[in-house]
Amino acid sequence: NIDMKVDRSREMCGDCHFNADLETVESIDEAVLAHPASEAIYRGKHVVLDCVVCHEPHVGVVQQRQANLPVTRTECAECHYQAAEYQNNAAHERNNLSCTACHMPTILKAAWGNPESFIGDIHSHQVVIDPTRIDQLDATTNPASYDLAPNGLNFACRHCHVNGSAQALSDDQLILGAIGYHNRP
C-alpha cells in the first residue's frame, strides 16, 4: 500500500510557473514580456486560493480552448455574484462579455502581441482594475518595469475600445465608464 501525497498547493505550481523576481518584469511598449505564468495574483485577495481551485492541472489551457471547453473549473460569478449581476454597460451584457476579458486582460507577451491595440497573448492574473488609471506601466519609477499595480484602463478596456471592435473612447470617457461599473443601481 503506497501513501500517495497529492500536492495541490500554489507553491507546487509556482515551482515551474512563477518568476522568482515578483517586483520587476521587463516590458516593451506596455506589453509585459511574459514569464511562464502570471505573478500578479500574489498581490490580491486571490493569493489565498490554490491554482487548482480555478485551473484543471492535468489539461492545458491551450488544449481546452482548442476543444471549445472552459479554461477554468469555476466561474468568477460563483464567488463574485453581486459584481456579475450589476454591470453598468448594456452593450457588455448583450455581447456576453466575460469577466476575464476586462479583469484578466491579455497584458503579457510571450510570442506575439499588439501593443498599439493593448493586446498580449497571455492573460494577467491581476484581476483588480483601477478605474482612474489609464496606463499599466509606472513610467515615473522605471519605464521598463511592470509595477504589478491594478490593471489600467488601456488593457482592461481599450483593447476593445480602439480601432473598430468597439467604439473608441477618450481617457475621460473610459474613466467615467469604469468608476462604479459594478455598483448596484
Secondary structure, 3 states (H helix, E strand, C coil): CCCCCCCCCHHHHHHHHCCCCCCCCCEECCEEECCCCCCHHHHCHHHHCCHHHCCCCCCCHHHHHHCCCCCCCCCHHHCCHHHHHCCCCHHHHHCCCCHHHHHCCCCEECCCCEHHHCECCECCCCCCECCCCCCCCCCCCCCCCCCCCCECHHHHHHCCCCCCCCCCCCHHHHHHHHCCCCCCC
